[in-house]
């Protein structure tokens, strides 16, 4: 099939493949950090809740 494509089409196809591979690599990279990001968000939420509760009890 490669001999049926002209040089311009081959170049476009190669670029599309490279962009797709880069996108997949970036997606996999993001997955590595997802659990850590979720843990940080949970800690922040817990800290905010604790502070809110402490302030509520302080002023009531």
N, C-alpha and C positions, 0 to 999 in steps of 0.2 A: 504494500500500500504506500510505503514511503516514496516509491518512484513515481507515484501518481500525483503527488503534491508538488506545487511549484515552490520556489525558494521563499516567497513571501508568506505562503500558507504555513510552511514548515516553521518559519520564524514566529508567526503568531501562535501556532500551536505550542511551540517550545516555551514561549513567554507565559502562556496560560498555564502550562504544566508547572513551571517554576513558581508562579504566583500561588497556585493551589497548594503546592508542597510547603511553601513558606507559611501560608495561612494555617495549614494543618500543624506545622511545627509550633507556631505561635499559640494555637489553641491548646496543644499539649502542654506548653510551658505555663499557660494560665491555670490549667488544672492542678499543676504542682502546688500552686500557692492558694488554691481555693479553700482548703481545709484550714490553713493558717489564718486566712482572712476571716473566715467564719468564727474561728476561736476568738480572735481579737474583737470582733463585733459582739460576741456573746459576753465577753468580759466587760466591754464598755456598757452594754445594756445592764448588766448586773450591777456595775458600779453606780450608774445613774439611778437605778432603782433604790439602791442602798442609801445614796445621798438624799434622794427625794424623801424616803421614809424617815431618815434621821431629821431632816428639816421639818417635816410634818410633825413629828413628835416634839421637837424643840419648841415649836411655836403654838402648840395646842395645849 
